[in-house]
Amino acid sequence: MLHFQYIEYLFAFAAIPLIILLYLIVIRWKKKASKKIGDPELVKQLTINYSPKKFILKFILFSLAFSLCV
């Protein structure tokens, strides 16, 4: 039988799927917001410094750091 000495850590592990869900919600929200703004070419020009790869990398590093801290 599996027994946790510190039950708080179990709750912290349960937060990991919530963090992933929040990330997916933010991605969906960003896509909807960019479509609402207007012309796709103009949005592309306005967000030229935005890098989706860096955003994903930041999320992965944050999730990994949180998981390791737990």
CHARMM internal coordinates of N, CA and C (Angstrom, degrees):
IC EDIT
DIST 1 N 1 CA 1.4506
DIST 1 CA 1 C 1.5195
ANGL 1 N 1 CA 1 C 109.37
DIST 1 C 2 N 1.3084
ANGL 1 CA 1 C 2 N 115.22
DIHE 1 N 1 CA 1 C 2 N 135.95
DIST 2 N 2 CA 1.4534
ANGL 1 C 2 N 2 CA 121.57
DIHE 1 CA 1 C 2 N 2 CA -178.84
DIST 2 CA 2 C 1.5210
ANGL 2 N 2 CA 2 C 109.18
DIHE 1 C 2 N 2 CA 2 C -85.54
DIST 2 C 3 N 1.3299
ANGL 2 CA 2 C 3 N 115.57
DIHE 2 N 2 CA 2 C 3 N 130.04
DIST 3 N 3 CA 1.4660
ANGL 2 C 3 N 3 CA 120.18
DIHE 2 CA 2 C 3 N 3 CA -178.16
DIST 3 CA 3 C 1.5212
ANGL 3 N 3 CA 3 C 108.37
DIHE 2 C 3 N 3 CA 3 C -132.61
DIST 3 C 4 N 1.3233
ANGL 3 CA 3 C 4 N 116.32
DIHE 3 N 3 CA 3 C 4 N 127.17
DIST 4 N 4 CA 1.4525
ANGL 3 C 4 N 4 CA 121.83
DIHE 3 CA 3 C 4 N 4 CA 177.48
DIST 4 CA 4 C 1.5210
ANGL 4 N 4 CA 4 C 109.37
DIHE 3 C 4 N 4 CA 4 C -96.44
DIST 4 C 5 N 1.3287
ANGL 4 CA 4 C 5 N 114.85
DIHE 4 N 4 CA 4 C 5 N 127.22
DIST 5 N 5 CA 1.4561
ANGL 4 C 5 N 5 CA 118.18
DIHE 4 CA 4 C 5 N 5 CA 178.70
DIST 5 CA 5 C 1.5269
ANGL 5 N 5 CA 5 C 109.87
DIHE 4 C 5 N 5 CA 5 C -73.98
DIST 5 C 6 N 1.3261
ANGL 5 CA 5 C 6 N 115.67
DIHE 5 N 5 CA 5 C 6 N -40.20
DIST 6 N 6 CA 1.4624
ANGL 5 C 6 N 6 CA 120.32
DIHE 5 CA 5 C 6 N 6 CA 179.52
DIST 6 CA 6 C 1.5277
ANGL 6 N 6 CA 6 C 108.40
DIHE 5 C 6 N 6 CA 6 C -114.38
DIST 6 C 7 N 1.3033
ANGL 6 CA 6 C 7 N 116.14
DIHE 6 N 6 CA 6 C 7 N 102.43
DIST 7 N 7 CA 1.4615
ANGL 6 C 7 N 7 CA 121.76
DIHE 6 CA 6 C 7 N 7 CA -175.38
DIST 7 CA 7 C 1.5388
ANGL 7 N 7 CA 7 C 111.69
DIHE 6 C 7 N 7 CA 7 C -68.05
DIST 7 C 8 N 1.3485
ANGL 7 CA 7 C 8 N 117.39
DIHE 7 N 7 CA 7 C 8 N -20.37
DIST 8 N 8 CA 1.4752
ANGL 7 C 8 N 8 CA 120.64
DIHE 7 CA 7 C 8 N 8 CA 178.98
DIST 8 CA 8 C 1.5248
ANGL 8 N 8 CA 8 C 110.89
DIHE 7 C 8 N 8 CA 8 C -61.25
DIST 8 C 9 N 1.3233
ANGL 8 CA 8 C 9 N 115.80
DIHE 8 N 8 CA 8 C 9 N -35.99
DIST 9 N 9 CA 1.4554
ANGL 8 C 9 N 9 CA 119.57
DIHE 8 CA 8 C 9 N 9 CA -179.79
DIST 9 CA 9 C 1.5254
ANGL 9 N 9 CA 9 C 111.76
DIHE 8 C 9 N 9 CA 9 C -67.53
DIST 9 C 10 N 1.3014
ANGL 9 CA 9 C 10 N 116.30
DIHE 9 N 9 CA 9 C 10 N -32.42
DIST 10 N 10 CA 1.4562
ANGL 9 C 10 N 10 CA 120.09
DIHE 9 CA 9 C 10 N 10 CA 176.32
DIST 10 CA 10 C 1.5297
ANGL 10 N 10 CA 10 C 110.24
DIHE 9 C 10 N 10 CA 10 C -64.61
DIST 10 C 11 N 1.3253
ANGL 10 CA 10 C 11 N 116.21
DIHE 10 N 10 CA 10 C 11 N -41.30
DIST 11 N 11 CA 1.4650
ANGL 10 C 11 N 11 CA 119.91
DIHE 10 CA 10 C 11 N 11 CA 177.14
DIST 11 CA 11 C 1.5299
ANGL 11 N 11 CA 11 C 111.05
DIHE 10 C 11 N 11 CA 11 C -66.90
DIST 11 C 12 N 1.3262
ANGL 11 CA 11 C 12 N 116.48
DIHE 11 N 11 CA 11 C 12 N -35.21
DIST 12 N 12 CA 1.4633
ANGL 11 C 12 N 12 CA 119.77
DIHE 11 CA 11 C 12 N 12 CA 177.72
DIST 12 CA 12 C 1.5271
ANGL 12 N 12 CA 12 C 110.28
DIHE 11 C 12 N 12 CA 12 C -66.20
DIST 12 C 13 N 1.3304
ANGL 12 CA 12 C 13 N 117.53
DIHE 12 N 12 CA 12 C 13 N -38.72
DIST 13 N 13 CA 1.4601
ANGL 12 C 13 N 13 CA 119.94
DIHE 12 CA 12 C 13 N 13 CA 175.48
DIST 13 CA 13 C 1.5217
ANGL 13 N 13 CA 13 C 110.96
DIHE 12 C 13 N 13 CA 13 C -63.99
DIST 13 C 14 N 1.3064
ANGL 13 CA 13 C 14 N 117.31
DIHE 13 N 13 CA 13 C 14 N -32.16
DIST 14 N 14 CA 1.4678
ANGL 13 C 14 N 14 CA 120.58
DIHE 13 CA 13 C 14 N 14 CA 177.81
DIST 14 CA 14 C 1.5264
ANGL 14 N 14 CA 14 C 111.24
DIHE 13 C 14 N 14 CA 14 C -68.77
DIST 14 C 15 N 1.3269
ANGL 14 CA 14 C 15 N 117.00
DIHE 14 N 14 CA 14 C 15 N -21.17
DIST 15 N 15 CA 1.4591
ANGL 14 C 15 N 15 CA 120.45
DIHE 14 CA 14 C 15 N 15 CA 179.10
DIST 15 CA 15 C 1.5257
ANGL 15 N 15 CA 15 C 111.99
DIHE 14 C 15 N 15 CA 15 C -74.64
DIST 15 C 16 N 1.3050
ANGL 15 CA 15 C 16 N 118.11
DIHE 15 N 15 CA 15 C 16 N -20.49
DIST 16 N 16 CA 1.4686
ANGL 15 C 16 N 16 CA 121.22
DIHE 15 CA 15 C 16 N 16 CA -177.97
DIST 16 CA 16 C 1.5260
ANGL 16 N 16 CA 16 C 112.02
DIHE 15 C 16 N 16 CA 16 C -61.50
DIST 16 C 17 N 1.3372
ANGL 16 CA 16 C 17 N 120.00
DIHE 16 N 16 CA 16 C 17 N -47.05
DIST 17 N 17 CA 1.4761
ANGL 16 C 17 N 17 CA 117.99
DIHE 16 CA 16 C 17 N 17 CA 175.73
DIST 17 CA 17 C 1.5360
ANGL 17 N 17 CA 17 C 112.54
DIHE 16 C 17 N 17 CA 17 C -63.80
DIST 17 C 18 N 1.3235
ANGL 17 CA 17 C 18 N 117.26
DIHE 17 N 17 CA 17 C 18 N -29.74
DIST 18 N 18 CA 1.4635
ANGL 17 C 18 N 18 CA 119.85
DIHE 17 CA 17 C 18 N 18 CA 176.96
DIST 18 CA 18 C 1.5250
ANGL 18 N 18 CA 18 C 110.92
DIHE 17 C 18 N 18 CA 18 C -67.57
DIST 18 C 19 N 1.3161
ANGL 18 CA 18 C 19 N 116.75
DIHE 18 N 18 CA 18 C 19 N -36.64
DIST 19 N 19 CA 1.4633
ANGL 18 C 19 N 19 CA 120.49
DIHE 18 CA 18 C 19 N 19 CA 177.06
DIST 19 CA 19 C 1.5288
ANGL 19 N 19 CA 19 C 110.04
DIHE 18 C 19 N 19 CA 19 C -65.00
DIST 19 C 20 N 1.3138
ANGL 19 CA 19 C 20 N 116.46
DIHE 19 N 19 CA 19 C 20 N -41.17
DIST 20 N 20 CA 1.4653
ANGL 19 C 20 N 20 CA 120.66
DIHE 19 CA 19 C 20 N 20 CA 178.21
DIST 20 CA 20 C 1.5270
ANGL 20 N 20 CA 20 C 110.51
DIHE 19 C 20 N 20 CA 20 C -64.89
DIST 20 C 21 N 1.3144
ANGL 20 CA 20 C 21 N 116.78
DIHE 20 N 20 CA 20 C 21 N -41.91
DIST 21 N 21 CA 1.4638
ANGL 20 C 21 N 21 CA 120.83
DIHE 20 CA 20 C 21 N 21 CA 177.46
DIST 21 CA 21 C 1.5282
ANGL 21 N 21 CA 21 C 110.87
DIHE 20 C 21 N 21 CA 21 C -62.55
DIST 21 C 22 N 1.3168
ANGL 21 CA 21 C 22 N 116.91
DIHE 21 N 21 CA 21 C 22 N -42.08
DIST 22 N 22 CA 1.4620
ANGL 21 C 22 N 22 CA 120.86
DIHE 21 CA 21 C 22 N 22 CA 177.74
DIST 22 CA 22 C 1.5222
ANGL 22 N 22 CA 22 C 110.81
DIHE 21 C 22 N 22 CA 22 C -61.65
DIST 22 C 23 N 1.3088
ANGL 22 CA 22 C 23 N 117.21
DIHE 22 N 22 CA 22 C 23 N -39.93
DIST 23 N 23 CA 1.4659
ANGL 22 C 23 N 23 CA 121.31
DIHE 22 CA 22 C 23 N 23 CA 177.59
DIST 23 CA 23 C 1.5286
ANGL 23 N 23 CA 23 C 110.88
DIHE 22 C 23 N 23 CA 23 C -61.04
DIST 23 C 24 N 1.3207
ANGL 23 CA 23 C 24 N 116.61
DIHE 23 N 23 CA 23 C 24 N -45.31
DIST 24 N 24 CA 1.4627
ANGL 23 C 24 N 24 CA 119.99
DIHE 23 CA 23 C 24 N 24 CA 179.88
DIST 24 CA 24 C 1.5257
ANGL 24 N 24 CA 24 C 111.58
DIHE 23 C 24 N 24 CA 24 C -64.41
DIST 24 C 25 N 1.3201
ANGL 24 CA 24 C 25 N 116.89
DIHE 24 N 24 CA 24 C 25 N -36.41
DIST 25 N 25 CA 1.4617
ANGL 24 C 25 N 25 CA 120.83
DIHE 24 CA 24 C 25 N 25 CA 177.36
DIST 25 CA 25 C 1.5231
ANGL 25 N 25 CA 25 C 110.54
DIHE 24 C 25 N 25 CA 25 C -65.67
DIST 25 C 26 N 1.3294
ANGL 25 CA 25 C 26 N 116.95
DIHE 25 N 25 CA 25 C 26 N -41.06
DIST 26 N 26 CA 1.4681
ANGL 25 C 26 N 26 CA 120.60
DIHE 25 CA 25 C 26 N 26 CA 179.33
DIST 26 CA 26 C 1.5243
ANGL 26 N 26 CA 26 C 110.49
DIHE 25 C 26 N 26 CA 26 C -64.88
DIST 26 C 27 N 1.3142
ANGL 26 CA 26 C 27 N 117.21
DIHE 26 N 26 CA 26 C 27 N -41.67
DIST 27 N 27 CA 1.4682
ANGL 26 C 27 N 27 CA 120.45
DIHE 26 CA 26 C 27 N 27 CA 178.60
DIST 27 CA 27 C 1.5334
ANGL 27 N 27 CA 27 C 110.22
DIHE 26 C 27 N 27 CA 27 C -61.24
DIST 27 C 28 N 1.3239
ANGL 27 CA 27 C 28 N 116.82
DIHE 27 N 27 CA 27 C 28 N -44.87
DIST 28 N 28 CA 1.4716
ANGL 27 C 28 N 28 CA 120.71
DIHE 27 CA 27 C 28 N 28 CA 179.33
DIST 28 CA 28 C 1.5287
ANGL 28 N 28 CA 28 C 110.50
DIHE 27 C 28 N 28 CA 28 C -63.40
DIST 28 C 29 N 1.3310
ANGL 28 CA 28 C 29 N 116.88
DIHE 28 N 28 CA 28 C 29 N -41.07
DIST 29 N 29 CA 1.4603
ANGL 28 C 29 N 29 CA 121.72
DIHE 28 CA 28 C 29 N 29 CA -179.80
DIST 29 CA 29 C 1.5267
ANGL 29 N 29 CA 29 C 110.52
DIHE 28 C 29 N 29 CA 29 C -64.10
DIST 29 C 30 N 1.3233
ANGL 29 CA 29 C 30 N 117.53
DIHE 29 N 29 CA 29 C 30 N -41.27
DIST 30 N 30 CA 1.4691
ANGL 29 C 30 N 30 CA 120.94
DIHE 29 CA 29 C 30 N 30 CA 179.52
DIST 30 CA 30 C 1.5242
ANGL 30 N 30 CA 30 C 111.08
DIHE 29 C 30 N 30 CA 30 C -63.34
DIST 30 C 31 N 1.3276
ANGL 30 CA 30 C 31 N 116.63
DIHE 30 N 30 CA 30 C 31 N -40.44
DIST 31 N 31 CA 1.4620
ANGL 30 C 31 N 31 CA 119.72
DIHE 30 CA 30 C 31 N 31 CA 179.54
DIST 31 CA 31 C 1.5323
ANGL 31 N 31 CA 31 C 110.75
DIHE 30 C 31 N 31 CA 31 C -65.35
DIST 31 C 32 N 1.3362
ANGL 31 CA 31 C 32 N 116.74
DIHE 31 N 31 CA 31 C 32 N -43.21
DIST 32 N 32 CA 1.4651
ANGL 31 C 32 N 32 CA 120.08
DIHE 31 CA 31 C 32 N 32 CA 179.13
DIST 32 CA 32 C 1.5204
ANGL 32 N 32 CA 32 C 110.95
DIHE 31 C 32 N 32 CA 32 C -64.97
DIST 32 C 33 N 1.3310
ANGL 32 CA 32 C 33 N 116.46
DIHE 32 N 32 CA 32 C 33 N -41.26
DIST 33 N 33 CA 1.4664
ANGL 32 C 33 N 33 CA 120.46
DIHE 32 CA 32 C 33 N 33 CA -178.67
DIST 33 CA 33 C 1.5219
ANGL 33 N 33 CA 33 C 110.78
DIHE 32 C 33 N 33 CA 33 C -64.85
DIST 33 C 34 N 1.3219
ANGL 33 CA 33 C 34 N 117.74
DIHE 33 N 33 CA 33 C 34 N -40.54
DIST 34 N 34 CA 1.4659
ANGL 33 C 34 N 34 CA 119.50
DIHE 33 CA 33 C 34 N 34 CA 179.97
DIST 34 CA 34 C 1.5310
ANGL 34 N 34 CA 34 C 111.00
DIHE 33 C 34 N 34 CA 34 C -67.49
DIST 34 C 35 N 1.3304
ANGL 34 CA 34 C 35 N 117.61
DIHE 34 N 34 CA 34 C 35 N -31.59
DIST 35 N 35 CA 1.4650
ANGL 34 C 35 N 35 CA 120.02
DIHE 34 CA 34 C 35 N 35 CA 177.05
DIST 35 CA 35 C 1.5237
ANGL 35 N 35 CA 35 C 111.27
DIHE 34 C 35 N 35 CA 35 C -72.63
DIST 35 C 36 N 1.3367
ANGL 35 CA 35 C 36 N 116.74
DIHE 35 N 35 CA 35 C 36 N -33.15
DIST 36 N 36 CA 1.4645
ANGL 35 C 36 N 36 CA 120.21
DIHE 35 CA 35 C 36 N 36 CA -179.28
DIST 36 CA 36 C 1.5242
ANGL 36 N 36 CA 36 C 112.03
DIHE 35 C 36 N 36 CA 36 C -73.83
DIST 36 C 37 N 1.3134
ANGL 36 CA 36 C 37 N 117.30
DIHE 36 N 36 CA 36 C 37 N -26.91
DIST 37 N 37 CA 1.4627
ANGL 36 C 37 N 37 CA 120.48
DIHE 36 CA 36 C 37 N 37 CA -175.79
DIST 37 CA 37 C 1.5204
ANGL 37 N 37 CA 37 C 111.14
DIHE 36 C 37 N 37 CA 37 C -62.22
DIST 37 C 38 N 1.3172
ANGL 37 CA 37 C 38 N 116.15
DIHE 37 N 37 CA 37 C 38 N -44.31
DIST 38 N 38 CA 1.4588
ANGL 37 C 38 N 38 CA 117.38
DIHE 37 CA 37 C 38 N 38 CA 178.52
DIST 38 CA 38 C 1.5026
ANGL 38 N 38 CA 38 C 112.25
DIHE 37 C 38 N 38 CA 38 C 150.16
DIST 38 C 39 N 1.3076
ANGL 38 CA 38 C 39 N 113.99
DIHE 38 N 38 CA 38 C 39 N -137.12
DIST 39 N 39 CA 1.4619
ANGL 38 C 39 N 39 CA 122.83
DIHE 38 CA 38 C 39 N 39 CA -175.13
DIST 39 CA 39 C 1.5311
ANGL 39 N 39 CA 39 C 110.98
DIHE 38 C 39 N 39 CA 39 C -57.19
DIST 39 C 40 N 1.3327
ANGL 39 CA 39 C 40 N 117.27
DIHE 39 N 39 CA 39 C 40 N 125.45
DIST 40 N 40 CA 1.4743
ANGL 39 C 40 N 40 CA 120.30
DIHE 39 CA 39 C 40 N 40 CA -178.40
DIST 40 CA 40 C 1.5343
ANGL 40 N 40 CA 40 C 113.13
DIHE 39 C 40 N 40 CA 40 C -59.31
DIST 40 C 41 N 1.3190
ANGL 40 CA 40 C 41 N 117.39
DIHE 40 N 40 CA 40 C 41 N -35.53
DIST 41 N 41 CA 1.4685
ANGL 40 C 41 N 41 CA 120.54
DIHE 40 CA 40 C 41 N 41 CA 179.88
DIST 41 CA 41 C 1.5309
ANGL 41 N 41 CA 41 C 110.78
DIHE 40 C 41 N 41 CA 41 C -67.41
DIST 41 C 42 N 1.3159
ANGL 41 CA 41 C 42 N 116.40
DIHE 41 N 41 CA 41 C 42 N -39.33
DIST 42 N 42 CA 1.4596
ANGL 41 C 42 N 42 CA 120.76
DIHE 41 CA 41 C 42 N 42 CA 178.53
DIST 42 CA 42 C 1.5254
ANGL 42 N 42 CA 42 C 110.66
DIHE 41 C 42 N 42 CA 42 C -67.83
DIST 42 C 43 N 1.3082
ANGL 42 CA 42 C 43 N 116.89
DIHE 42 N 42 CA 42 C 43 N -41.53
DIST 43 N 43 CA 1.4635
ANGL 42 C 43 N 43 CA 121.13
DIHE 42 CA 42 C 43 N 43 CA 177.81
DIST 43 CA 43 C 1.5216
ANGL 43 N 43 CA 43 C 110.03
DIHE 42 C 43 N 43 CA 43 C -62.05
DIST 43 C 44 N 1.3141
ANGL 43 CA 43 C 44 N 116.15
DIHE 43 N 43 CA 43 C 44 N -39.26
DIST 44 N 44 CA 1.4683
ANGL 43 C 44 N 44 CA 120.72
DIHE 43 CA 43 C 44 N 44 CA 178.50
DIST 44 CA 44 C 1.5266
ANGL 44 N 44 CA 44 C 111.11
DIHE 43 C 44 N 44 CA 44 C -63.26
DIST 44 C 45 N 1.3171
ANGL 44 CA 44 C 45 N 116.60
DIHE 44 N 44 CA 44 C 45 N -39.52
DIST 45 N 45 CA 1.4585
ANGL 44 C 45 N 45 CA 120.72
DIHE 44 CA 44 C 45 N 45 CA 178.24
DIST 45 CA 45 C 1.5326
ANGL 45 N 45 CA 45 C 111.46
DIHE 44 C 45 N 45 CA 45 C -69.03
DIST 45 C 46 N 1.3256
ANGL 45 CA 45 C 46 N 116.42
DIHE 45 N 45 CA 45 C 46 N -38.01
DIST 46 N 46 CA 1.4624
ANGL 45 C 46 N 46 CA 120.00
DIHE 45 CA 45 C 46 N 46 CA -178.38
DIST 46 CA 46 C 1.5263
ANGL 46 N 46 CA 46 C 112.24
DIHE 45 C 46 N 46 CA 46 C -72.10
DIST 46 C 47 N 1.3134
ANGL 46 CA 46 C 47 N 116.56
DIHE 46 N 46 CA 46 C 47 N -28.29
DIST 47 N 47 CA 1.4666
ANGL 46 C 47 N 47 CA 120.25
DIHE 46 CA 46 C 47 N 47 CA -177.70
DIST 47 CA 47 C 1.5264
ANGL 47 N 47 CA 47 C 111.15
DIHE 46 C 47 N 47 CA 47 C -109.32
DIST 47 C 48 N 1.3097
ANGL 47 CA 47 C 48 N 116.28
DIHE 47 N 47 CA 47 C 48 N 37.83
DIST 48 N 48 CA 1.4578
ANGL 47 C 48 N 48 CA 120.52
DIHE 47 CA 47 C 48 N 48 CA -176.15
DIST 48 CA 48 C 1.5301
ANGL 48 N 48 CA 48 C 111.79
DIHE 47 C 48 N 48 CA 48 C -66.02
DIST 48 C 49 N 1.3205
ANGL 48 CA 48 C 49 N 118.39
DIHE 48 N 48 CA 48 C 49 N -28.46
DIST 49 N 49 CA 1.4620
ANGL 48 C 49 N 49 CA 121.37
DIHE 48 CA 48 C 49 N 49 CA -179.49
DIST 49 CA 49 C 1.5214
ANGL 49 N 49 CA 49 C 112.77
DIHE 48 C 49 N 49 CA 49 C -85.70
DIST 49 C 50 N 1.3191
ANGL 49 CA 49 C 50 N 117.74
DIHE 49 N 49 CA 49 C 50 N -5.38
DIST 50 N 50 CA 1.4664
ANGL 49 C 50 N 50 CA 121.27
DIHE 49 CA 49 C 50 N 50 CA -179.71
DIST 50 CA 50 C 1.5222
ANGL 50 N 50 CA 50 C 109.54
DIHE 49 C 50 N 50 CA 50 C -80.81
DIST 50 C 51 N 1.3258
ANGL 50 CA 50 C 51 N 115.48
DIHE 50 N 50 CA 50 C 51 N 130.67
DIST 51 N 51 CA 1.4613
ANGL 50 C 51 N 51 CA 120.66
DIHE 50 CA 50 C 51 N 51 CA 179.39
DIST 51 CA 51 C 1.5238
ANGL 51 N 51 CA 51 C 109.16
DIHE 50 C 51 N 51 CA 51 C -121.54
DIST 51 C 52 N 1.3342
ANGL 51 CA 51 C 52 N 118.06
DIHE 51 N 51 CA 51 C 52 N 112.97
DIST 52 N 52 CA 1.4639
ANGL 51 C 52 N 52 CA 119.79
DIHE 51 CA 51 C 52 N 52 CA 178.37
DIST 52 CA 52 C 1.5303
ANGL 52 N 52 CA 52 C 112.20
DIHE 51 C 52 N 52 CA 52 C -63.21
DIST 52 C 53 N 1.3245
ANGL 52 CA 52 C 53 N 116.64
DIHE 52 N 52 CA 52 C 53 N -31.62
DIST 53 N 53 CA 1.4640
ANGL 52 C 53 N 53 CA 119.94
DIHE 52 CA 52 C 53 N 53 CA 179.59
DIST 53 CA 53 C 1.5338
ANGL 53 N 53 CA 53 C 110.82
DIHE 52 C 53 N 53 CA 53 C -64.81
DIST 53 C 54 N 1.3192
ANGL 53 CA 53 C 54 N 116.04
DIHE 53 N 53 CA 53 C 54 N -40.87
DIST 54 N 54 CA 1.4628
ANGL 53 C 54 N 54 CA 119.52
DIHE 53 CA 53 C 54 N 54 CA 178.31
DIST 54 CA 54 C 1.5239
ANGL 54 N 54 CA 54 C 110.96
DIHE 53 C 54 N 54 CA 54 C -68.06
DIST 54 C 55 N 1.3189
ANGL 54 CA 54 C 55 N 116.85
DIHE 54 N 54 CA 54 C 55 N -35.30
DIST 55 N 55 CA 1.4628
ANGL 54 C 55 N 55 CA 120.52
DIHE 54 CA 54 C 55 N 55 CA 178.34
DIST 55 CA 55 C 1.5286
ANGL 55 N 55 CA 55 C 110.44
DIHE 54 C 55 N 55 CA 55 C -65.34
DIST 55 C 56 N 1.3272
ANGL 55 CA 55 C 56 N 116.78
DIHE 55 N 55 CA 55 C 56 N -42.24
DIST 56 N 56 CA 1.4640
ANGL 55 C 56 N 56 CA 121.20
DIHE 55 CA 55 C 56 N 56 CA 177.87
DIST 56 CA 56 C 1.5228
ANGL 56 N 56 CA 56 C 110.30
DIHE 55 C 56 N 56 CA 56 C -66.33
DIST 56 C 57 N 1.3363
ANGL 56 CA 56 C 57 N 116.22
DIHE 56 N 56 CA 56 C 57 N -42.68
DIST 57 N 57 CA 1.4562
ANGL 56 C 57 N 57 CA 120.13
DIHE 56 CA 56 C 57 N 57 CA 179.18
DIST 57 CA 57 C 1.5244
ANGL 57 N 57 CA 57 C 111.11
DIHE 56 C 57 N 57 CA 57 C -61.81
DIST 57 C 58 N 1.3189
ANGL 57 CA 57 C 58 N 116.97
DIHE 57 N 57 CA 57 C 58 N -41.59
DIST 58 N 58 CA 1.4570
ANGL 57 C 58 N 58 CA 121.00
DIHE 57 CA 57 C 58 N 58 CA 178.46
DIST 58 CA 58 C 1.5279
ANGL 58 N 58 CA 58 C 110.78
DIHE 57 C 58 N 58 CA 58 C -63.48
DIST 58 C 59 N 1.3213
ANGL 58 CA 58 C 59 N 116.67
DIHE 58 N 58 CA 58 C 59 N -40.28
DIST 59 N 59 CA 1.4633
ANGL 58 C 59 N 59 CA 120.12
DIHE 58 CA 58 C 59 N 59 CA 177.84
DIST 59 CA 59 C 1.5230
ANGL 59 N 59 CA 59 C 111.11
DIHE 58 C 59 N 59 CA 59 C -64.47
DIST 59 C 60 N 1.3250
ANGL 59 CA 59 C 60 N 116.50
DIHE 59 N 59 CA 59 C 60 N -44.47
DIST 60 N 60 CA 1.4651
ANGL 59 C 60 N 60 CA 120.40
DIHE 59 CA 59 C 60 N 60 CA -179.76
DIST 60 CA 60 C 1.5218
ANGL 60 N 60 CA 60 C 110.62
DIHE 59 C 60 N 60 CA 60 C -62.68
DIST 60 C 61 N 1.3189
ANGL 60 CA 60 C 61 N 117.07
DIHE 60 N 60 CA 60 C 61 N -44.87
DIST 61 N 61 CA 1.4631
ANGL 60 C 61 N 61 CA 120.22
DIHE 60 CA 60 C 61 N 61 CA 179.53
DIST 61 CA 61 C 1.5255
ANGL 61 N 61 CA 61 C 111.65
DIHE 60 C 61 N 61 CA 61 C -64.42
DIST 61 C 62 N 1.3254
ANGL 61 CA 61 C 62 N 117.25
DIHE 61 N 61 CA 61 C 62 N -39.84
DIST 62 N 62 CA 1.4475
ANGL 61 C 62 N 62 CA 120.64
DIHE 61 CA 61 C 62 N 62 CA 178.15
DIST 62 CA 62 C 1.5300
ANGL 62 N 62 CA 62 C 111.02
DIHE 61 C 62 N 62 CA 62 C -64.73
DIST 62 C 63 N 1.3284
ANGL 62 CA 62 C 63 N 116.47
DIHE 62 N 62 CA 62 C 63 N -44.90
DIST 63 N 63 CA 1.4730
ANGL 62 C 63 N 63 CA 120.87
DIHE 62 CA 62 C 63 N 63 CA 179.31
DIST 63 CA 63 C 1.5171
ANGL 63 N 63 CA 63 C 111.11
DIHE 62 C 63 N 63 CA 63 C -63.85
DIST 63 C 64 N 1.3068
ANGL 63 CA 63 C 64 N 116.53
DIHE 63 N 63 CA 63 C 64 N -41.76
DIST 64 N 64 CA 1.4650
ANGL 63 C 64 N 64 CA 120.37
DIHE 63 CA 63 C 64 N 64 CA 179.10
DIST 64 CA 64 C 1.5238
ANGL 64 N 64 CA 64 C 110.79
DIHE 63 C 64 N 64 CA 64 C -65.47
DIST 64 C 65 N 1.3228
ANGL 64 CA 64 C 65 N 117.10
DIHE 64 N 64 CA 64 C 65 N -43.14
DIST 65 N 65 CA 1.4670
ANGL 64 C 65 N 65 CA 120.60
DIHE 64 CA 64 C 65 N 65 CA 179.04
DIST 65 CA 65 C 1.5269
ANGL 65 N 65 CA 65 C 110.75
DIHE 64 C 65 N 65 CA 65 C -64.13
DIST 65 C 66 N 1.3160
ANGL 65 CA 65 C 66 N 116.90
DIHE 65 N 65 CA 65 C 66 N -41.46
DIST 66 N 66 CA 1.4660
ANGL 65 C 66 N 66 CA 120.25
DIHE 65 CA 65 C 66 N 66 CA 178.60
DIST 66 CA 66 C 1.5212
ANGL 66 N 66 CA 66 C 110.36
DIHE 65 C 66 N 66 CA 66 C -63.71
DIST 66 C 67 N 1.3289
ANGL 66 CA 66 C 67 N 115.95
DIHE 66 N 66 CA 66 C 67 N -44.72
DIST 67 N 67 CA 1.4661
ANGL 66 C 67 N 67 CA 119.92
DIHE 66 CA 66 C 67 N 67 CA -179.93
DIST 67 CA 67 C 1.5209
ANGL 67 N 67 CA 67 C 111.49
DIHE 66 C 67 N 67 CA 67 C -62.50
DIST 67 C 68 N 1.3143
ANGL 67 CA 67 C 68 N 116.74
DIHE 67 N 67 CA 67 C 68 N -42.15
DIST 68 N 68 CA 1.4628
ANGL 67 C 68 N 68 CA 120.09
DIHE 67 CA 67 C 68 N 68 CA 179.73
DIST 68 CA 68 C 1.5256
ANGL 68 N 68 CA 68 C 112.06
DIHE 67 C 68 N 68 CA 68 C -69.20
DIST 68 C 69 N 1.3169
ANGL 68 CA 68 C 69 N 117.15
DIHE 68 N 68 CA 68 C 69 N -33.51
DIST 69 N 69 CA 1.4654
ANGL 68 C 69 N 69 CA 119.77
DIHE 68 CA 68 C 69 N 69 CA 177.63
DIST 69 CA 69 C 1.5274
ANGL 69 N 69 CA 69 C 110.89
DIHE 68 C 69 N 69 CA 69 C -68.24
DIST 69 C 70 N 1.3102
ANGL 69 CA 69 C 70 N 116.30
DIHE 69 N 69 CA 69 C 70 N -34.63
DIST 70 N 70 CA 1.4693
ANGL 69 C 70 N 70 CA 120.10
DIHE 69 CA 69 C 70 N 70 CA 178.76
DIST 70 CA 70 C 1.5094
ANGL 70 N 70 CA 70 C 107.97
DIHE 69 C 70 N 70 CA 70 C -69.37
END
COOR INIT
IC SEED 1 N 1 CA 1 C
IC BUILD
